Amino acid sequence: MGNNKIRIGITQGDINGISYEVIIKALLDNRIFDTCIPIVYGSPKVAAYHRKALNIDNFSFNTVKIPEEANPKRANIINCISDSVRVELGKSTSMAGEASYKALDAAVQDLENNKIDAIVTGPINKYNIQSDKFNFAGHTEFFESRFKSDGVLMLMVNELFKVGVVTGHIPLAKVPEQVTKDSILKKIRILNNSLIVDFLVRKPRIAVLGLNPHAGDNGIIGEEEKEEIIPALKAARDENIYVFGPFPADGFFGSETFKKFDASIAMYHDQGLIPFKAMMYEGGVNFTAGLPIVRTAPAHGTAYELAGKNEAHPHSFRKAIYLACDLYHNRQSYKEMTSNPLKSNDLSET
């Protein structure tokens, strides 16, 4: 791409939430330009509105039309929406939902055309973004469909641990029917491969949680462990994946057993994300494992209640940018390490 630094596309998310606040605050740290070239897909007008509302005077975007014009030492922005867009801080509006999608679509098109190297998505409102063009439960499902992936894993990453989920954005009542041997095994495979390729872990150790309290207590509190989870673990071990469990979720996190593993898999969204966010909310990053491209996001939502108050912390968003850079470089390193493997020799007759 003509520059050693990678181009990170950043989508504006919901214009009425804290997305622009955390983007601007994250990019105020000039050290980020030593690592990447950030390009925000959004609106210079909306960005200026938020900057004024937050009384941030020592920051400005460099407006460009295409990623190739991006200044490697500046925070860049590409206009994706009409200047007639209206910002209503703290409110969910259809206009904000449409603006979220237009920025996302523009960034993904450039990603597909190799004009940017990785993408960091600002938080969206999953309700107001719905349309005939976006009919998904969230970013994870959108990217899975857009890149025609055979399966993805929502993997939450922070400095303490990594946790993925078998079932994502679905009602809790539908979780048991989707906790099957095949679905669990598929997520284990995605996680194992991601730990090797994306995080360069040579022999990953993966923990799997049970679905029921006390991991079912041998069937007394539920049969899913015996009928679905344990068979999935056995199948994974037959594929030489180092997987352990099922562990009761409360004890697993309460006794800090999670520290013994490279990552863990929860059965449903809140089982994994509640302890994750409780222990390290501000530094968490959402990574979509299993995609052919790198996509990260902060571990928080639109936070309408904080919009325009200058109270949002950029730590999670900044971490999402740095993790996207790390993952991109790790994939390149793994590709180089495995491109010309040594030929194996049969020594049985020597």
C-alpha positions as CSV (number, residue, x, y, z in Angstrom):
1,M,0.0,0.0,0.0
2,G,3.0,2.3,-0.4
3,N,3.5,2.7,3.4
4,N,4.7,0.3,6.0
5,K,2.0,1.5,8.4
6,I,-1.3,-0.2,8.0
7,R,-4.5,1.6,7.3
8,I,-7.2,1.2,9.9
9,G,-10.7,2.0,8.9
10,I,-12.9,3.3,11.8
11,T,-16.7,3.4,11.4
12,Q,-18.5,6.3,13.2
13,G,-21.2,4.1,14.7
14,D,-24.3,5.9,16.1
15,I,-23.9,9.6,15.7
16,N,-26.0,10.3,18.8
17,G,-24.0,8.2,21.2
18,I,-20.4,8.3,22.5
19,S,-18.7,6.9,19.4
20,Y,-17.2,10.2,18.2
21,E,-16.1,11.1,21.7
22,V,-14.1,7.9,22.2
23,I,-12.8,8.1,18.6
24,I,-11.5,11.6,19.0
25,K,-10.1,11.0,22.5
26,A,-8.3,7.8,21.3
27,L,-6.8,9.7,18.4
28,L,-5.7,12.6,20.5
29,D,-2.8,10.4,21.6
30,N,-0.2,11.0,18.8
31,R,1.6,7.8,19.5
32,I,-1.1,6.0,17.6
33,F,0.3,7.4,14.3
34,D,3.5,5.5,14.9
35,T,1.5,2.3,14.5
36,C,-1.2,2.9,11.9
37,I,-3.0,5.4,9.7
38,P,-6.5,5.9,11.1
39,I,-9.2,6.7,8.7
40,V,-12.7,7.4,10.1
41,Y,-15.7,6.7,7.9
42,G,-18.3,9.2,8.9
43,S,-19.0,12.9,8.6
44,P,-16.7,15.9,9.2
45,K,-19.8,17.9,10.1
46,V,-20.9,15.5,12.8
47,A,-17.3,15.2,14.0
48,A,-17.1,19.0,14.4
49,Y,-20.4,19.0,16.2
50,H,-19.2,16.5,18.8
51,R,-15.8,18.2,19.1
52,K,-17.6,21.5,19.9
53,A,-20.0,19.8,22.4
54,L,-17.0,18.3,24.2
55,N,-15.0,21.5,24.1
56,I,-12.0,19.8,22.5
57,D,-10.0,22.5,20.8
58,N,-6.7,20.7,20.2
59,F,-7.9,18.3,17.6
60,S,-9.0,18.3,14.0
61,F,-9.6,15.7,11.2
62,N,-7.9,15.7,7.8
63,T,-10.7,15.3,5.3
64,V,-9.9,13.0,2.4
65,K,-12.0,11.4,-0.4
66,I,-10.2,8.0,-0.6
67,P,-7.9,6.1,1.7
68,E,-4.9,6.6,-0.6
69,E,-5.0,10.3,0.2
70,A,-4.8,9.7,4.0
71,N,-2.1,11.6,5.8
72,P,0.1,9.1,7.8
73,K,0.6,11.6,10.6
74,R,-3.0,12.8,11.0
75,A,-6.4,11.5,11.9
76,N,-8.2,11.3,8.6
77,I,-11.9,11.2,7.8
78,I,-14.0,10.3,4.7
79,N,-17.4,11.8,4.4
80,C,-20.0,9.0,3.9
81,I,-23.3,10.7,4.7
82,S,-25.3,13.8,3.7
83,D,-24.5,17.1,5.4
84,S,-28.2,17.4,6.2
85,V,-27.9,14.7,8.9
86,R,-29.1,15.8,12.3
87,V,-27.4,15.0,15.6
88,E,-29.7,14.5,18.6
89,L,-27.4,13.6,21.5
90,G,-28.7,10.7,23.6
91,K,-31.5,9.7,21.3
92,S,-32.2,6.7,19.0
93,T,-33.3,8.0,15.6
94,S,-33.8,6.4,12.2
95,M,-31.5,9.0,10.7
96,A,-28.7,7.9,13.1
97,G,-29.3,4.3,12.1
98,E,-29.1,5.1,8.4
99,A,-25.9,7.1,9.0
100,S,-24.4,4.1,10.9
101,Y,-25.0,1.8,8.1
102,K,-23.7,4.1,5.3
103,A,-20.4,4.5,7.1
104,L,-20.1,0.8,7.8
105,D,-20.9,-0.1,4.2
106,A,-18.4,2.4,2.8
107,A,-15.6,1.1,5.1
108,V,-16.3,-2.5,4.3
109,Q,-16.3,-1.8,0.6
110,D,-12.8,-0.3,0.9
111,L,-11.8,-3.3,3.1
112,E,-13.0,-5.7,0.4
113,N,-11.0,-3.7,-2.2
114,N,-7.8,-3.8,-0.1
115,K,-7.8,0.0,0.3
116,I,-7.7,-0.4,4.1
117,D,-6.1,-3.3,6.0
118,A,-8.4,-3.8,9.0
119,I,-11.6,-2.3,10.5
120,V,-12.6,-1.0,13.9
121,T,-16.3,-0.5,14.3
122,G,-17.9,2.2,16.5
123,P,-20.9,1.1,18.6
124,I,-24.3,1.0,16.8
125,N,-27.8,0.8,18.0
126,K,-29.0,-2.6,16.9
127,Y,-32.6,-1.4,16.6
128,N,-32.4,1.8,14.6
129,I,-29.9,0.4,12.1
130,Q,-32.3,-2.3,10.9
131,S,-33.4,-1.9,7.3
132,D,-33.6,-4.0,4.1
133,K,-29.9,-3.6,3.8
134,F,-29.0,-4.4,7.4
135,N,-31.1,-7.2,8.9
136,F,-28.8,-8.6,11.5
137,A,-28.6,-8.9,15.3
138,G,-25.3,-7.0,15.3
139,H,-21.9,-6.4,13.7
140,T,-20.8,-10.0,14.2
141,E,-23.6,-11.5,12.2
142,F,-23.2,-8.7,9.5
143,F,-19.6,-9.5,9.0
144,E,-20.2,-13.2,8.9
145,S,-22.7,-12.8,6.1
146,R,-20.8,-10.1,4.2
147,F,-17.6,-12.1,4.0
148,K,-19.4,-15.4,3.5
149,S,-17.7,-17.0,6.5
150,D,-18.2,-20.7,7.4
151,G,-18.6,-19.6,11.0
152,V,-17.4,-16.9,13.4
153,L,-16.8,-16.5,17.1
154,M,-17.4,-13.4,19.1
155,L,-14.2,-13.3,21.2
156,M,-13.8,-10.8,24.0
157,V,-10.2,-9.9,24.7
158,N,-8.6,-8.0,27.5
159,E,-5.3,-8.2,29.5
160,L,-6.7,-10.8,31.9
161,F,-8.3,-13.3,29.6
162,K,-10.2,-14.1,26.4
163,V,-13.7,-15.5,26.3
164,G,-15.8,-16.6,23.3
165,V,-19.5,-17.6,23.2
166,V,-21.2,-20.5,21.5
167,T,-24.5,-18.6,21.1
168,G,-24.4,-14.9,20.6
169,H,-27.2,-12.3,20.2
170,I,-30.2,-14.6,20.6
171,P,-32.9,-14.7,23.3
172,L,-32.0,-16.7,26.4
173,A,-34.9,-19.0,25.9
174,K,-33.4,-20.2,22.6
175,V,-29.9,-21.0,24.0
176,P,-30.4,-24.6,25.0
177,E,-31.6,-25.7,21.5
178,Q,-28.5,-24.2,20.0
179,V,-26.1,-25.7,22.5
180,T,-25.3,-28.8,20.4
181,K,-22.3,-31.0,19.9
182,D,-21.7,-29.7,16.4
183,S,-22.1,-26.0,17.3
184,I,-19.7,-26.3,20.3
185,L,-17.2,-28.2,18.3
186,K,-17.3,-25.6,15.5
187,K,-16.6,-22.8,18.0
188,I,-13.8,-24.7,19.6
189,R,-12.2,-25.1,16.2
190,I,-12.5,-21.4,15.3
191,L,-11.1,-20.4,18.7
192,N,-8.2,-22.9,18.5
193,N,-7.3,-21.7,15.0
194,S,-7.6,-18.0,16.0
195,L,-5.3,-18.5,19.0
196,I,-2.7,-20.0,16.7
197,V,-2.9,-17.7,13.7
198,D,-4.1,-14.4,15.3
199,F,-2.4,-14.6,18.7
200,L,0.5,-16.8,17.8
201,V,-0.1,-19.3,20.6
202,R,1.7,-22.5,19.6
203,K,-0.4,-25.0,21.6
204,P,-3.5,-23.3,22.9
205,R,-5.2,-24.5,26.1
206,I,-9.0,-23.9,25.9
207,A,-11.5,-24.1,28.7
208,V,-15.2,-24.8,28.0
209,L,-18.0,-23.9,30.5
210,G,-21.1,-25.8,31.2
211,L,-24.5,-24.6,30.4
212,N,-26.3,-25.4,33.7
213,P,-25.4,-24.5,37.3
214,H,-22.6,-26.7,38.6
215,A,-22.1,-27.9,35.0
216,G,-25.2,-30.1,35.4
217,D,-24.0,-32.1,38.4
218,N,-23.9,-35.3,36.4
219,G,-27.3,-34.8,34.9
220,I,-29.1,-33.8,38.1
221,I,-29.5,-30.1,37.0
222,G,-29.6,-30.7,33.3
223,E,-28.5,-33.1,30.5
224,E,-26.8,-30.7,28.1
225,E,-23.4,-31.3,29.6
226,K,-23.6,-35.1,29.2
227,E,-25.4,-35.1,25.9
228,E,-23.8,-32.3,24.0
229,I,-20.9,-30.5,25.7
230,I,-18.8,-33.5,26.8
231,P,-19.1,-35.3,23.4
232,A,-18.0,-32.1,21.7
233,L,-14.9,-31.9,24.0
234,K,-14.1,-35.5,23.2
235,A,-14.4,-34.9,19.5
236,A,-12.1,-31.8,19.8
237,R,-9.5,-33.9,21.7
238,D,-9.6,-36.5,18.9
239,E,-8.5,-33.6,16.6
240,N,-5.6,-32.9,19.0
241,I,-7.1,-29.7,20.4
242,Y,-6.2,-29.1,24.0
243,V,-9.6,-28.5,25.4
244,F,-10.8,-28.9,29.0
245,G,-14.1,-28.9,30.9
246,P,-17.0,-28.5,31.2
247,F,-16.4,-26.1,34.1
248,P,-19.1,-24.6,36.3
249,A,-19.1,-20.9,35.3
250,D,-19.3,-19.4,38.8
251,G,-16.3,-21.3,40.2
252,F,-14.3,-20.9,37.0
253,F,-14.3,-17.2,37.2
254,G,-14.6,-16.9,41.0
255,S,-11.5,-19.0,41.7
256,E,-9.6,-17.4,38.8
257,T,-9.2,-20.8,37.1
258,F,-9.5,-18.9,33.8
259,K,-5.9,-17.8,34.3
260,K,-4.7,-21.3,33.6
261,F,-6.0,-21.2,30.0
262,D,-5.3,-19.2,26.8
263,A,-9.0,-18.7,26.3
264,S,-12.4,-20.0,27.3
265,I,-15.7,-20.6,25.7
266,A,-19.0,-19.8,27.4
267,M,-22.3,-21.2,26.3
268,Y,-24.2,-18.0,26.0
269,H,-23.7,-14.2,25.8
270,D,-24.1,-13.1,29.4
271,Q,-22.4,-16.1,30.9
272,G,-19.1,-14.9,29.3
273,L,-19.6,-11.2,29.0
274,I,-20.8,-10.4,32.5
275,P,-17.5,-11.6,34.2
276,F,-15.5,-10.2,31.4
277,K,-16.9,-6.7,31.8
278,A,-17.1,-6.9,35.5
279,M,-13.4,-7.5,35.8
280,M,-12.1,-5.2,33.1
281,Y,-14.8,-3.2,31.4
282,E,-12.9,-0.2,30.1
283,G,-10.0,-2.2,28.5
284,G,-12.1,-4.8,26.8
285,V,-12.1,-5.4,23.0
286,N,-14.6,-7.4,20.9
287,F,-12.9,-9.4,18.1
288,T,-14.7,-11.4,15.4
289,A,-12.6,-14.5,15.1
290,G,-13.1,-16.7,12.0
291,L,-13.2,-13.9,9.4
292,P,-10.8,-13.6,6.5
293,I,-10.3,-9.9,7.6
294,V,-9.5,-8.3,11.0
295,R,-12.5,-6.6,12.7
296,T,-12.4,-5.3,16.3
297,A,-14.6,-3.1,18.3
298,P,-14.8,-1.5,21.8
299,A,-16.5,-3.7,24.4
300,H,-19.2,-1.0,25.1
301,G,-22.3,0.2,23.4
302,T,-23.7,3.6,22.3
303,A,-24.0,4.8,26.0
304,Y,-26.6,7.5,25.1
305,E,-26.7,8.5,28.7
306,L,-23.2,9.8,28.4
307,A,-23.4,11.4,25.0
308,G,-22.1,15.0,24.9
309,K,-21.1,15.0,28.6
310,N,-17.3,14.5,28.1
311,E,-17.5,11.5,30.5
312,A,-16.8,8.6,28.2
313,H,-13.4,6.9,28.5
314,P,-11.5,6.0,25.2
315,H,-9.4,3.2,26.7
316,S,-11.5,0.4,25.1
317,F,-11.6,2.1,21.7
318,R,-7.8,2.7,21.8
319,K,-7.3,-0.9,22.7
320,A,-9.5,-2.0,19.8
321,I,-7.3,0.0,17.4
322,Y,-4.0,-1.4,18.7
323,L,-5.4,-5.0,18.8
324,A,-6.5,-4.6,15.2
325,C,-2.9,-3.6,14.3
326,D,-1.5,-6.5,16.3
327,L,-3.8,-9.1,14.8
328,Y,-3.1,-7.9,11.3
329,H,0.7,-8.1,11.8
330,N,0.3,-11.5,13.6
331,R,-1.5,-12.9,10.6
332,Q,1.2,-11.7,8.3
333,S,3.9,-13.2,10.5
334,Y,2.0,-16.5,10.7
335,K,1.7,-16.6,6.9
336,E,5.4,-16.0,6.5
337,M,6.3,-18.7,9.1
338,T,4.1,-21.3,7.4
339,S,4.6,-20.4,3.7
340,N,7.7,-22.7,3.2
341,P,7.6,-25.5,5.8
342,L,10.4,-27.9,5.9
343,K,9.8,-31.2,4.2
344,S,9.3,-34.2,6.5
345,N,11.6,-37.2,6.0
346,D,10.7,-40.8,6.7
347,L,13.4,-42.0,9.1
348,S,11.7,-45.4,9.8
349,E,14.2,-47.3,7.6
350,T,17.4,-45.5,8.7
